[in-house]
Amino acid sequence: MENILSKKPRLTEQELSEYWDIKRKTLQKWRSLGVGPTYIKIGARVIYPREAIVCFERERLFRGSGTRIDPSEAINKHLFGY
C-alpha cells in the first residue's frame, strides 16, 4: 500500500487496519481497552487523525535488543518517510 498517511489527514478504521496489516477487531479491542491511538468518533464512525497515528508509532520505536527509542529522537522524518 502506498503511504496513505502522506495523502490523507485522517484514516478510517479499515484504512488503518490495512496500513498496519492488523485486524479491525484489534483496533476495536484497543479502543475498548484505551490502549490504541487516539481517535475521533462521530456517531458510529471512527476516524484516526494522522497526528495520532504518527504519535502512536513514535512511542513504539525500538532499537536493537528491545531498547526503546525516545520519541523525541524519532522526530527525524527519515525514520517515518512522511
N, C-alpha and C positions, 0 to 999 in steps of 0.2 A: 504494500500500500504506500502510495506517495505520502510524504509528510503532510498530513491533513492539518496539523497544528499551525503550519505556516500559512494556511489558506483560510482557516475559519476561526473566529473568535470564541466559539462555543461548540462543544460536541454533544451529540445525543448519547444516551446510554449505549445504543447499538454501535455508533461510531467509535466510542471509546473502547468498548469490548473488542472490536475488530482491530483497533490501533494497538492495543496491548496484547492481543491474542489471548484473551481470557473470556470466560463465560459471562453473560449478562447477569446470571444468578450470583456470581462472585461480587459484582458491583452492588447488586441489591442487598446481599448479605452485609457487605461493608457498610452500606448506608444504615442498615438496621443496627449495626454494632457501633456506628460512629467512628469507624477507623479508615474509611476511604477518603478520596479527595473531596473537598468542599463542592457542593452542588447547589443549583437553583431549582426549586420546584414550583411550577406554575400549574395549578390544577393537578392533573395526573402526570404531567410531563416533567421529566427530569433532564436538566442540561448541566454540563460541566464547563465552566469558564476555562479558557486556555491557561490563564494565570494559575488557577487552582491545580491543573494537571501538571504544569511545569514545576510548581512548588512541591507537589507530592512526589514527583520523580527526583527532584534535587535532595529531598530529605531521605531518599533511599539509595544514594550512591555509595558504593563500597569500592575499596582498593585492595588488591591482593588477598590476604588471608582473612577477609571479613572485617577489615578496618574501615570504619565508616568515614566518609569524606565530609568535612564541614560544608554545609550548604553554601556558605559564603565563598568557598573555593570554586563552587560549581557555577558561578556567575558567568564564567567564560562561555561564550556561545559555541565555541568549537566542541564542547562536551555534548551539546544537545543538537546543534545544527538548525536551530530556529531562533 
